[in-house]
Amino acid sequence: MRASVKLQPGQRGTKRYVEQYGDQLFCVRYRYDRAQRKRYTTVEIIVASADWMPKTAPEVLVGVQVAWGEAALAARIRAAGGQWNRARRVWELTYGQVCALELLDRLVWLDQ
């Protein structure tokens, strides 16, 4: 069986499911079984949500946002081994250092 169409809530073909599941609806998929000549409609719904922070190794390189004028904070980051990335406009240092400096609220995940 293969899924050929994945629709987001509000797209054509999802109206009935939006009415049934409301904001819990994540997507609607149509799956086709060539052998049995059948089409199956599946829905993916959200049943729970919670805050989540991925566990990562302390040596993973991440970014830290620092606003213009926060020179004291930039100096702390530089002293911890951070380097300024001009293209991304963030300070780069390891995740372990970000935790040690208690800057998790300023964390930016870099595309590796």
Phi and psi restraints in degrees (range 20) as a CNS / XPLOR table:
assign (resid 1 and name C) (resid 2 and name N)
       (resid 2 and name CA) (resid 2 and name C) 1.0 -126.8 20.0 2
assign (resid 2 and name N) (resid 2 and name CA)
       (resid 2 and name C) (resid 3 and name N) 1.0 146.8 20.0 2
assign (resid 2 and name C) (resid 3 and name N)
       (resid 3 and name CA) (resid 3 and name C) 1.0 -95.1 20.0 2
assign (resid 3 and name N) (resid 3 and name CA)
       (resid 3 and name C) (resid 4 and name N) 1.0 123.5 20.0 2
assign (resid 3 and name C) (resid 4 and name N)
       (resid 4 and name CA) (resid 4 and name C) 1.0 -108.3 20.0 2
assign (resid 4 and name N) (resid 4 and name CA)
       (resid 4 and name C) (resid 5 and name N) 1.0 -20.7 20.0 2
assign (resid 4 and name C) (resid 5 and name N)
       (resid 5 and name CA) (resid 5 and name C) 1.0 -132.5 20.0 2
assign (resid 5 and name N) (resid 5 and name CA)
       (resid 5 and name C) (resid 6 and name N) 1.0 131.6 20.0 2
assign (resid 5 and name C) (resid 6 and name N)
       (resid 6 and name CA) (resid 6 and name C) 1.0 -125.0 20.0 2
assign (resid 6 and name N) (resid 6 and name CA)
       (resid 6 and name C) (resid 7 and name N) 1.0 117.9 20.0 2
assign (resid 6 and name C) (resid 7 and name N)
       (resid 7 and name CA) (resid 7 and name C) 1.0 -113.0 20.0 2
assign (resid 7 and name N) (resid 7 and name CA)
       (resid 7 and name C) (resid 8 and name N) 1.0 140.3 20.0 2
assign (resid 7 and name C) (resid 8 and name N)
       (resid 8 and name CA) (resid 8 and name C) 1.0 -88.0 20.0 2
assign (resid 8 and name N) (resid 8 and name CA)
       (resid 8 and name C) (resid 9 and name N) 1.0 153.8 20.0 2
assign (resid 8 and name C) (resid 9 and name N)
       (resid 9 and name CA) (resid 9 and name C) 1.0 -54.5 20.0 2
assign (resid 9 and name N) (resid 9 and name CA)
       (resid 9 and name C) (resid 10 and name N) 1.0 134.7 20.0 2
assign (resid 9 and name C) (resid 10 and name N)
       (resid 10 and name CA) (resid 10 and name C) 1.0 100.3 20.0 2
assign (resid 10 and name N) (resid 10 and name CA)
       (resid 10 and name C) (resid 11 and name N) 1.0 -18.8 20.0 2
assign (resid 10 and name C) (resid 11 and name N)
       (resid 11 and name CA) (resid 11 and name C) 1.0 -76.0 20.0 2
assign (resid 11 and name N) (resid 11 and name CA)
       (resid 11 and name C) (resid 12 and name N) 1.0 160.5 20.0 2
assign (resid 11 and name C) (resid 12 and name N)
       (resid 12 and name CA) (resid 12 and name C) 1.0 -58.4 20.0 2
assign (resid 12 and name N) (resid 12 and name CA)
       (resid 12 and name C) (resid 13 and name N) 1.0 130.6 20.0 2
assign (resid 12 and name C) (resid 13 and name N)
       (resid 13 and name CA) (resid 13 and name C) 1.0 100.3 20.0 2
assign (resid 13 and name N) (resid 13 and name CA)
       (resid 13 and name C) (resid 14 and name N) 1.0 -0.1 20.0 2
assign (resid 13 and name C) (resid 14 and name N)
       (resid 14 and name CA) (resid 14 and name C) 1.0 -117.6 20.0 2
assign (resid 14 and name N) (resid 14 and name CA)
       (resid 14 and name C) (resid 15 and name N) 1.0 -2.4 20.0 2
assign (resid 14 and name C) (resid 15 and name N)
       (resid 15 and name CA) (resid 15 and name C) 1.0 -54.3 20.0 2
assign (resid 15 and name N) (resid 15 and name CA)
       (resid 15 and name C) (resid 16 and name N) 1.0 -48.3 20.0 2
assign (resid 15 and name C) (resid 16 and name N)
       (resid 16 and name CA) (resid 16 and name C) 1.0 -61.5 20.0 2
assign (resid 16 and name N) (resid 16 and name CA)
       (resid 16 and name C) (resid 17 and name N) 1.0 -37.4 20.0 2
assign (resid 16 and name C) (resid 17 and name N)
       (resid 17 and name CA) (resid 17 and name C) 1.0 -77.3 20.0 2
assign (resid 17 and name N) (resid 17 and name CA)
       (resid 17 and name C) (resid 18 and name N) 1.0 -32.4 20.0 2
assign (resid 17 and name C) (resid 18 and name N)
       (resid 18 and name CA) (resid 18 and name C) 1.0 -63.5 20.0 2
assign (resid 18 and name N) (resid 18 and name CA)
       (resid 18 and name C) (resid 19 and name N) 1.0 -41.3 20.0 2
assign (resid 18 and name C) (resid 19 and name N)
       (resid 19 and name CA) (resid 19 and name C) 1.0 -63.8 20.0 2
assign (resid 19 and name N) (resid 19 and name CA)
       (resid 19 and name C) (resid 20 and name N) 1.0 -37.5 20.0 2
assign (resid 19 and name C) (resid 20 and name N)
       (resid 20 and name CA) (resid 20 and name C) 1.0 -77.0 20.0 2
assign (resid 20 and name N) (resid 20 and name CA)
       (resid 20 and name C) (resid 21 and name N) 1.0 -43.4 20.0 2
assign (resid 20 and name C) (resid 21 and name N)
       (resid 21 and name CA) (resid 21 and name C) 1.0 -106.4 20.0 2
assign (resid 21 and name N) (resid 21 and name CA)
       (resid 21 and name C) (resid 22 and name N) 1.0 -16.7 20.0 2
assign (resid 21 and name C) (resid 22 and name N)
       (resid 22 and name CA) (resid 22 and name C) 1.0 62.6 20.0 2
assign (resid 22 and name N) (resid 22 and name CA)
       (resid 22 and name C) (resid 23 and name N) 1.0 -135.0 20.0 2
assign (resid 22 and name C) (resid 23 and name N)
       (resid 23 and name CA) (resid 23 and name C) 1.0 -69.9 20.0 2
assign (resid 23 and name N) (resid 23 and name CA)
       (resid 23 and name C) (resid 24 and name N) 1.0 -13.2 20.0 2
assign (resid 23 and name C) (resid 24 and name N)
       (resid 24 and name CA) (resid 24 and name C) 1.0 -76.4 20.0 2
assign (resid 24 and name N) (resid 24 and name CA)
       (resid 24 and name C) (resid 25 and name N) 1.0 -17.8 20.0 2
assign (resid 24 and name C) (resid 25 and name N)
       (resid 25 and name CA) (resid 25 and name C) 1.0 -70.1 20.0 2
assign (resid 25 and name N) (resid 25 and name CA)
       (resid 25 and name C) (resid 26 and name N) 1.0 126.4 20.0 2
assign (resid 25 and name C) (resid 26 and name N)
       (resid 26 and name CA) (resid 26 and name C) 1.0 -100.0 20.0 2
assign (resid 26 and name N) (resid 26 and name CA)
       (resid 26 and name C) (resid 27 and name N) 1.0 -47.0 20.0 2
assign (resid 26 and name C) (resid 27 and name N)
       (resid 27 and name CA) (resid 27 and name C) 1.0 -162.9 20.0 2
assign (resid 27 and name N) (resid 27 and name CA)
       (resid 27 and name C) (resid 28 and name N) 1.0 164.1 20.0 2
assign (resid 27 and name C) (resid 28 and name N)
       (resid 28 and name CA) (resid 28 and name C) 1.0 -123.0 20.0 2
assign (resid 28 and name N) (resid 28 and name CA)
       (resid 28 and name C) (resid 29 and name N) 1.0 133.8 20.0 2
assign (resid 28 and name C) (resid 29 and name N)
       (resid 29 and name CA) (resid 29 and name C) 1.0 -123.7 20.0 2
assign (resid 29 and name N) (resid 29 and name CA)
       (resid 29 and name C) (resid 30 and name N) 1.0 142.8 20.0 2
assign (resid 29 and name C) (resid 30 and name N)
       (resid 30 and name CA) (resid 30 and name C) 1.0 -108.4 20.0 2
assign (resid 30 and name N) (resid 30 and name CA)
       (resid 30 and name C) (resid 31 and name N) 1.0 122.7 20.0 2
assign (resid 30 and name C) (resid 31 and name N)
       (resid 31 and name CA) (resid 31 and name C) 1.0 -113.1 20.0 2
assign (resid 31 and name N) (resid 31 and name CA)
       (resid 31 and name C) (resid 32 and name N) 1.0 141.4 20.0 2
assign (resid 31 and name C) (resid 32 and name N)
       (resid 32 and name CA) (resid 32 and name C) 1.0 -119.7 20.0 2
assign (resid 32 and name N) (resid 32 and name CA)
       (resid 32 and name C) (resid 33 and name N) 1.0 132.8 20.0 2
assign (resid 32 and name C) (resid 33 and name N)
       (resid 33 and name CA) (resid 33 and name C) 1.0 -113.2 20.0 2
assign (resid 33 and name N) (resid 33 and name CA)
       (resid 33 and name C) (resid 34 and name N) 1.0 104.5 20.0 2
assign (resid 33 and name C) (resid 34 and name N)
       (resid 34 and name CA) (resid 34 and name C) 1.0 -65.2 20.0 2
assign (resid 34 and name N) (resid 34 and name CA)
       (resid 34 and name C) (resid 35 and name N) 1.0 -39.0 20.0 2
assign (resid 34 and name C) (resid 35 and name N)
       (resid 35 and name CA) (resid 35 and name C) 1.0 -62.1 20.0 2
assign (resid 35 and name N) (resid 35 and name CA)
       (resid 35 and name C) (resid 36 and name N) 1.0 -43.0 20.0 2
assign (resid 35 and name C) (resid 36 and name N)
       (resid 36 and name CA) (resid 36 and name C) 1.0 -97.5 20.0 2
assign (resid 36 and name N) (resid 36 and name CA)
       (resid 36 and name C) (resid 37 and name N) 1.0 -2.8 20.0 2
assign (resid 36 and name C) (resid 37 and name N)
       (resid 37 and name CA) (resid 37 and name C) 1.0 53.9 20.0 2
assign (resid 37 and name N) (resid 37 and name CA)
       (resid 37 and name C) (resid 38 and name N) 1.0 54.3 20.0 2
assign (resid 37 and name C) (resid 38 and name N)
       (resid 38 and name CA) (resid 38 and name C) 1.0 -130.6 20.0 2
assign (resid 38 and name N) (resid 38 and name CA)
       (resid 38 and name C) (resid 39 and name N) 1.0 150.5 20.0 2
assign (resid 38 and name C) (resid 39 and name N)
       (resid 39 and name CA) (resid 39 and name C) 1.0 -115.7 20.0 2
assign (resid 39 and name N) (resid 39 and name CA)
       (resid 39 and name C) (resid 40 and name N) 1.0 131.0 20.0 2
assign (resid 39 and name C) (resid 40 and name N)
       (resid 40 and name CA) (resid 40 and name C) 1.0 -113.1 20.0 2
assign (resid 40 and name N) (resid 40 and name CA)
       (resid 40 and name C) (resid 41 and name N) 1.0 137.8 20.0 2
assign (resid 40 and name C) (resid 41 and name N)
       (resid 41 and name CA) (resid 41 and name C) 1.0 -106.4 20.0 2
assign (resid 41 and name N) (resid 41 and name CA)
       (resid 41 and name C) (resid 42 and name N) 1.0 125.4 20.0 2
assign (resid 41 and name C) (resid 42 and name N)
       (resid 42 and name CA) (resid 42 and name C) 1.0 -121.2 20.0 2
assign (resid 42 and name N) (resid 42 and name CA)
       (resid 42 and name C) (resid 43 and name N) 1.0 149.4 20.0 2
assign (resid 42 and name C) (resid 43 and name N)
       (resid 43 and name CA) (resid 43 and name C) 1.0 -123.0 20.0 2
assign (resid 43 and name N) (resid 43 and name CA)
       (resid 43 and name C) (resid 44 and name N) 1.0 145.6 20.0 2
assign (resid 43 and name C) (resid 44 and name N)
       (resid 44 and name CA) (resid 44 and name C) 1.0 -113.4 20.0 2
assign (resid 44 and name N) (resid 44 and name CA)
       (resid 44 and name C) (resid 45 and name N) 1.0 122.6 20.0 2
assign (resid 44 and name C) (resid 45 and name N)
       (resid 45 and name CA) (resid 45 and name C) 1.0 -119.2 20.0 2
assign (resid 45 and name N) (resid 45 and name CA)
       (resid 45 and name C) (resid 46 and name N) 1.0 154.1 20.0 2
assign (resid 45 and name C) (resid 46 and name N)
       (resid 46 and name CA) (resid 46 and name C) 1.0 -91.6 20.0 2
assign (resid 46 and name N) (resid 46 and name CA)
       (resid 46 and name C) (resid 47 and name N) 1.0 122.1 20.0 2
assign (resid 46 and name C) (resid 47 and name N)
       (resid 47 and name CA) (resid 47 and name C) 1.0 -105.5 20.0 2
assign (resid 47 and name N) (resid 47 and name CA)
       (resid 47 and name C) (resid 48 and name N) 1.0 -17.9 20.0 2
assign (resid 47 and name C) (resid 48 and name N)
       (resid 48 and name CA) (resid 48 and name C) 1.0 -161.1 20.0 2
assign (resid 48 and name N) (resid 48 and name CA)
       (resid 48 and name C) (resid 49 and name N) 1.0 154.5 20.0 2
assign (resid 48 and name C) (resid 49 and name N)
       (resid 49 and name CA) (resid 49 and name C) 1.0 -142.0 20.0 2
assign (resid 49 and name N) (resid 49 and name CA)
       (resid 49 and name C) (resid 50 and name N) 1.0 147.9 20.0 2
assign (resid 49 and name C) (resid 50 and name N)
       (resid 50 and name CA) (resid 50 and name C) 1.0 -155.2 20.0 2
assign (resid 50 and name N) (resid 50 and name CA)
       (resid 50 and name C) (resid 51 and name N) 1.0 154.7 20.0 2
assign (resid 50 and name C) (resid 51 and name N)
       (resid 51 and name CA) (resid 51 and name C) 1.0 -65.7 20.0 2
assign (resid 51 and name N) (resid 51 and name CA)
       (resid 51 and name C) (resid 52 and name N) 1.0 145.0 20.0 2
assign (resid 51 and name C) (resid 52 and name N)
       (resid 52 and name CA) (resid 52 and name C) 1.0 -149.6 20.0 2
assign (resid 52 and name N) (resid 52 and name CA)
       (resid 52 and name C) (resid 53 and name N) 1.0 137.5 20.0 2
assign (resid 52 and name C) (resid 53 and name N)
       (resid 53 and name CA) (resid 53 and name C) 1.0 -127.1 20.0 2
assign (resid 53 and name N) (resid 53 and name CA)
       (resid 53 and name C) (resid 54 and name N) 1.0 119.8 20.0 2
assign (resid 53 and name C) (resid 54 and name N)
       (resid 54 and name CA) (resid 54 and name C) 1.0 -64.1 20.0 2
assign (resid 54 and name N) (resid 54 and name CA)
       (resid 54 and name C) (resid 55 and name N) 1.0 140.9 20.0 2
assign (resid 54 and name C) (resid 55 and name N)
       (resid 55 and name CA) (resid 55 and name C) 1.0 -76.4 20.0 2
assign (resid 55 and name N) (resid 55 and name CA)
       (resid 55 and name C) (resid 56 and name N) 1.0 136.2 20.0 2
assign (resid 55 and name C) (resid 56 and name N)
       (resid 56 and name CA) (resid 56 and name C) 1.0 -139.4 20.0 2
assign (resid 56 and name N) (resid 56 and name CA)
       (resid 56 and name C) (resid 57 and name N) 1.0 159.8 20.0 2
assign (resid 56 and name C) (resid 57 and name N)
       (resid 57 and name CA) (resid 57 and name C) 1.0 -71.9 20.0 2
assign (resid 57 and name N) (resid 57 and name CA)
       (resid 57 and name C) (resid 58 and name N) 1.0 145.1 20.0 2
assign (resid 57 and name C) (resid 58 and name N)
       (resid 58 and name CA) (resid 58 and name C) 1.0 -63.3 20.0 2
assign (resid 58 and name N) (resid 58 and name CA)
       (resid 58 and name C) (resid 59 and name N) 1.0 -20.0 20.0 2
assign (resid 58 and name C) (resid 59 and name N)
       (resid 59 and name CA) (resid 59 and name C) 1.0 -92.4 20.0 2
assign (resid 59 and name N) (resid 59 and name CA)
       (resid 59 and name C) (resid 60 and name N) 1.0 1.8 20.0 2
assign (resid 59 and name C) (resid 60 and name N)
       (resid 60 and name CA) (resid 60 and name C) 1.0 -69.8 20.0 2
assign (resid 60 and name N) (resid 60 and name CA)
       (resid 60 and name C) (resid 61 and name N) 1.0 134.5 20.0 2
assign (resid 60 and name C) (resid 61 and name N)
       (resid 61 and name CA) (resid 61 and name C) 1.0 -80.5 20.0 2
assign (resid 61 and name N) (resid 61 and name CA)
       (resid 61 and name C) (resid 62 and name N) 1.0 127.8 20.0 2
assign (resid 61 and name C) (resid 62 and name N)
       (resid 62 and name CA) (resid 62 and name C) 1.0 -132.2 20.0 2
assign (resid 62 and name N) (resid 62 and name CA)
       (resid 62 and name C) (resid 63 and name N) 1.0 171.2 20.0 2
assign (resid 62 and name C) (resid 63 and name N)
       (resid 63 and name CA) (resid 63 and name C) 1.0 -109.3 20.0 2
assign (resid 63 and name N) (resid 63 and name CA)
       (resid 63 and name C) (resid 64 and name N) 1.0 155.6 20.0 2
assign (resid 63 and name C) (resid 64 and name N)
       (resid 64 and name CA) (resid 64 and name C) 1.0 -131.0 20.0 2
assign (resid 64 and name N) (resid 64 and name CA)
       (resid 64 and name C) (resid 65 and name N) 1.0 126.6 20.0 2
assign (resid 64 and name C) (resid 65 and name N)
       (resid 65 and name CA) (resid 65 and name C) 1.0 -85.2 20.0 2
assign (resid 65 and name N) (resid 65 and name CA)
       (resid 65 and name C) (resid 66 and name N) 1.0 130.1 20.0 2
assign (resid 65 and name C) (resid 66 and name N)
       (resid 66 and name CA) (resid 66 and name C) 1.0 -131.3 20.0 2
assign (resid 66 and name N) (resid 66 and name CA)
       (resid 66 and name C) (resid 67 and name N) 1.0 126.2 20.0 2
assign (resid 66 and name C) (resid 67 and name N)
       (resid 67 and name CA) (resid 67 and name C) 1.0 -74.0 20.0 2
assign (resid 67 and name N) (resid 67 and name CA)
       (resid 67 and name C) (resid 68 and name N) 1.0 157.0 20.0 2
assign (resid 67 and name C) (resid 68 and name N)
       (resid 68 and name CA) (resid 68 and name C) 1.0 -60.1 20.0 2
assign (resid 68 and name N) (resid 68 and name CA)
       (resid 68 and name C) (resid 69 and name N) 1.0 132.3 20.0 2
assign (resid 68 and name C) (resid 69 and name N)
       (resid 69 and name CA) (resid 69 and name C) 1.0 98.9 20.0 2
assign (resid 69 and name N) (resid 69 and name CA)
       (resid 69 and name C) (resid 70 and name N) 1.0 -6.8 20.0 2
assign (resid 69 and name C) (resid 70 and name N)
       (resid 70 and name CA) (resid 70 and name C) 1.0 -93.4 20.0 2
assign (resid 70 and name N) (resid 70 and name CA)
       (resid 70 and name C) (resid 71 and name N) 1.0 60.7 20.0 2
assign (resid 70 and name C) (resid 71 and name N)
       (resid 71 and name CA) (resid 71 and name C) 1.0 -64.4 20.0 2
assign (resid 71 and name N) (resid 71 and name CA)
       (resid 71 and name C) (resid 72 and name N) 1.0 -36.8 20.0 2
assign (resid 71 and name C) (resid 72 and name N)
       (resid 72 and name CA) (resid 72 and name C) 1.0 -64.4 20.0 2
assign (resid 72 and name N) (resid 72 and name CA)
       (resid 72 and name C) (resid 73 and name N) 1.0 -41.8 20.0 2
assign (resid 72 and name C) (resid 73 and name N)
       (resid 73 and name CA) (resid 73 and name C) 1.0 -67.3 20.0 2
assign (resid 73 and name N) (resid 73 and name CA)
       (resid 73 and name C) (resid 74 and name N) 1.0 -41.2 20.0 2
assign (resid 73 and name C) (resid 74 and name N)
       (resid 74 and name CA) (resid 74 and name C) 1.0 -62.0 20.0 2
assign (resid 74 and name N) (resid 74 and name CA)
       (resid 74 and name C) (resid 75 and name N) 1.0 -37.4 20.0 2
assign (resid 74 and name C) (resid 75 and name N)
       (resid 75 and name CA) (resid 75 and name C) 1.0 -66.4 20.0 2
assign (resid 75 and name N) (resid 75 and name CA)
       (resid 75 and name C) (resid 76 and name N) 1.0 -39.4 20.0 2
assign (resid 75 and name C) (resid 76 and name N)
       (resid 76 and name CA) (resid 76 and name C) 1.0 -62.1 20.0 2
assign (resid 76 and name N) (resid 76 and name CA)
       (resid 76 and name C) (resid 77 and name N) 1.0 -41.9 20.0 2
assign (resid 76 and name C) (resid 77 and name N)
       (resid 77 and name CA) (resid 77 and name C) 1.0 -66.4 20.0 2
assign (resid 77 and name N) (resid 77 and name CA)
       (resid 77 and name C) (resid 78 and name N) 1.0 -42.8 20.0 2
assign (resid 77 and name C) (resid 78 and name N)
       (resid 78 and name CA) (resid 78 and name C) 1.0 -61.8 20.0 2
assign (resid 78 and name N) (resid 78 and name CA)
       (resid 78 and name C) (resid 79 and name N) 1.0 -41.0 20.0 2
assign (resid 78 and name C) (resid 79 and name N)
       (resid 79 and name CA) (resid 79 and name C) 1.0 -66.2 20.0 2
assign (resid 79 and name N) (resid 79 and name CA)
       (resid 79 and name C) (resid 80 and name N) 1.0 -27.4 20.0 2
assign (resid 79 and name C) (resid 80 and name N)
       (resid 80 and name CA) (resid 80 and name C) 1.0 -84.3 20.0 2
assign (resid 80 and name N) (resid 80 and name CA)
       (resid 80 and name C) (resid 81 and name N) 1.0 0.0 20.0 2
assign (resid 80 and name C) (resid 81 and name N)
       (resid 81 and name CA) (resid 81 and name C) 1.0 104.6 20.0 2
assign (resid 81 and name N) (resid 81 and name CA)
       (resid 81 and name C) (resid 82 and name N) 1.0 7.8 20.0 2
assign (resid 81 and name C) (resid 82 and name N)
       (resid 82 and name CA) (resid 82 and name C) 1.0 -73.0 20.0 2
assign (resid 82 and name N) (resid 82 and name CA)
       (resid 82 and name C) (resid 83 and name N) 1.0 151.2 20.0 2
assign (resid 82 and name C) (resid 83 and name N)
       (resid 83 and name CA) (resid 83 and name C) 1.0 -128.2 20.0 2
assign (resid 83 and name N) (resid 83 and name CA)
       (resid 83 and name C) (resid 84 and name N) 1.0 141.2 20.0 2
assign (resid 83 and name C) (resid 84 and name N)
       (resid 84 and name CA) (resid 84 and name C) 1.0 -78.1 20.0 2
assign (resid 84 and name N) (resid 84 and name CA)
       (resid 84 and name C) (resid 85 and name N) 1.0 130.1 20.0 2
assign (resid 84 and name C) (resid 85 and name N)
       (resid 85 and name CA) (resid 85 and name C) 1.0 -106.2 20.0 2
assign (resid 85 and name N) (resid 85 and name CA)
       (resid 85 and name C) (resid 86 and name N) 1.0 105.2 20.0 2
assign (resid 85 and name C) (resid 86 and name N)
       (resid 86 and name CA) (resid 86 and name C) 1.0 -64.5 20.0 2
assign (resid 86 and name N) (resid 86 and name CA)
       (resid 86 and name C) (resid 87 and name N) 1.0 -39.7 20.0 2
assign (resid 86 and name C) (resid 87 and name N)
       (resid 87 and name CA) (resid 87 and name C) 1.0 -65.2 20.0 2
assign (resid 87 and name N) (resid 87 and name CA)
       (resid 87 and name C) (resid 88 and name N) 1.0 -41.4 20.0 2
assign (resid 87 and name C) (resid 88 and name N)
       (resid 88 and name CA) (resid 88 and name C) 1.0 -90.9 20.0 2
assign (resid 88 and name N) (resid 88 and name CA)
       (resid 88 and name C) (resid 89 and name N) 1.0 -14.7 20.0 2
assign (resid 88 and name C) (resid 89 and name N)
       (resid 89 and name CA) (resid 89 and name C) 1.0 60.3 20.0 2
assign (resid 89 and name N) (resid 89 and name CA)
       (resid 89 and name C) (resid 90 and name N) 1.0 43.5 20.0 2
assign (resid 89 and name C) (resid 90 and name N)
       (resid 90 and name CA) (resid 90 and name C) 1.0 -140.1 20.0 2
assign (resid 90 and name N) (resid 90 and name CA)
       (resid 90 and name C) (resid 91 and name N) 1.0 158.8 20.0 2
assign (resid 90 and name C) (resid 91 and name N)
       (resid 91 and name CA) (resid 91 and name C) 1.0 -85.4 20.0 2
assign (resid 91 and name N) (resid 91 and name CA)
       (resid 91 and name C) (resid 92 and name N) 1.0 133.9 20.0 2
assign (resid 91 and name C) (resid 92 and name N)
       (resid 92 and name CA) (resid 92 and name C) 1.0 -106.5 20.0 2
assign (resid 92 and name N) (resid 92 and name CA)
       (resid 92 and name C) (resid 93 and name N) 1.0 130.4 20.0 2
assign (resid 92 and name C) (resid 93 and name N)
       (resid 93 and name CA) (resid 93 and name C) 1.0 -158.8 20.0 2
assign (resid 93 and name N) (resid 93 and name CA)
       (resid 93 and name C) (resid 94 and name N) 1.0 174.6 20.0 2
assign (resid 93 and name C) (resid 94 and name N)
       (resid 94 and name CA) (resid 94 and name C) 1.0 -75.6 20.0 2
assign (resid 94 and name N) (resid 94 and name CA)
       (resid 94 and name C) (resid 95 and name N) 1.0 155.4 20.0 2
assign (resid 94 and name C) (resid 95 and name N)
       (resid 95 and name CA) (resid 95 and name C) 1.0 -59.1 20.0 2
assign (resid 95 and name N) (resid 95 and name CA)
       (resid 95 and name C) (resid 96 and name N) 1.0 -39.0 20.0 2
assign (resid 95 and name C) (resid 96 and name N)
       (resid 96 and name CA) (resid 96 and name C) 1.0 -59.8 20.0 2
assign (resid 96 and name N) (resid 96 and name CA)
       (resid 96 and name C) (resid 97 and name N) 1.0 -40.2 20.0 2
assign (resid 96 and name C) (resid 97 and name N)
       (resid 97 and name CA) (resid 97 and name C) 1.0 -68.3 20.0 2
assign (resid 97 and name N) (resid 97 and name CA)
       (resid 97 and name C) (resid 98 and name N) 1.0 -37.2 20.0 2
assign (resid 97 and name C) (resid 98 and name N)
       (resid 98 and name CA) (resid 98 and name C) 1.0 -62.1 20.0 2
assign (resid 98 and name N) (resid 98 and name CA)
       (resid 98 and name C) (resid 99 and name N) 1.0 -42.3 20.0 2
assign (resid 98 and name C) (resid 99 and name N)
       (resid 99 and name CA) (resid 99 and name C) 1.0 -64.0 20.0 2
assign (resid 99 and name N) (resid 99 and name CA)
       (resid 99 and name C) (resid 100 and name N) 1.0 -43.3 20.0 2
assign (resid 99 and name C) (resid 100 and name N)
       (resid 100 and name CA) (resid 100 and name C) 1.0 -64.1 20.0 2
assign (resid 100 and name N) (resid 100 and name CA)
       (resid 100 and name C) (resid 101 and name N) 1.0 -36.2 20.0 2
assign (resid 100 and name C) (resid 101 and name N)
       (resid 101 and name CA) (resid 101 and name C) 1.0 -84.3 20.0 2
assign (resid 101 and name N) (resid 101 and name CA)
       (resid 101 and name C) (resid 102 and name N) 1.0 -2.2 20.0 2
assign (resid 101 and name C) (resid 102 and name N)
       (resid 102 and name CA) (resid 102 and name C) 1.0 56.4 20.0 2
assign (resid 102 and name N) (resid 102 and name CA)
       (resid 102 and name C) (resid 103 and name N) 1.0 52.0 20.0 2
assign (resid 102 and name C) (resid 103 and name N)
       (resid 103 and name CA) (resid 103 and name C) 1.0 -117.5 20.0 2
assign (resid 103 and name N) (resid 103 and name CA)
       (resid 103 and name C) (resid 104 and name N) 1.0 28.1 20.0 2
assign (resid 103 and name C) (resid 104 and name N)
       (resid 104 and name CA) (resid 104 and name C) 1.0 -62.2 20.0 2
assign (resid 104 and name N) (resid 104 and name CA)
       (resid 104 and name C) (resid 105 and name N) 1.0 -27.3 20.0 2
assign (resid 104 and name C) (resid 105 and name N)
       (resid 105 and name CA) (resid 105 and name C) 1.0 -72.4 20.0 2
assign (resid 105 and name N) (resid 105 and name CA)
       (resid 105 and name C) (resid 106 and name N) 1.0 -12.8 20.0 2
assign (resid 105 and name C) (resid 106 and name N)
       (resid 106 and name CA) (resid 106 and name C) 1.0 -107.9 20.0 2
assign (resid 106 and name N) (resid 106 and name CA)
       (resid 106 and name C) (resid 107 and name N) 1.0 7.9 20.0 2
assign (resid 106 and name C) (resid 107 and name N)
       (resid 107 and name CA) (resid 107 and name C) 1.0 -66.7 20.0 2
assign (resid 107 and name N) (resid 107 and name CA)
       (resid 107 and name C) (resid 108 and name N) 1.0 138.5 20.0 2
assign (resid 107 and name C) (resid 108 and name N)
       (resid 108 and name CA) (resid 108 and name C) 1.0 -128.8 20.0 2
assign (resid 108 and name N) (resid 108 and name CA)
       (resid 108 and name C) (resid 109 and name N) 1.0 122.6 20.0 2
assign (resid 108 and name C) (resid 109 and name N)
       (resid 109 and name CA) (resid 109 and name C) 1.0 -78.6 20.0 2
assign (resid 109 and name N) (resid 109 and name CA)
       (resid 109 and name C) (resid 110 and name N) 1.0 127.0 20.0 2
assign (resid 109 and name C) (resid 110 and name N)
       (resid 110 and name CA) (resid 110 and name C) 1.0 -91.3 20.0 2
assign (resid 110 and name N) (resid 110 and name CA)
       (resid 110 and name C) (resid 111 and name N) 1.0 139.6 20.0 2
assign (resid 110 and name C) (resid 111 and name N)
       (resid 111 and name CA) (resid 111 and name C) 1.0 -73.3 20.0 2
assign (resid 111 and name N) (resid 111 and name CA)
       (resid 111 and name C) (resid 112 and name N) 1.0 114.1 20.0 2
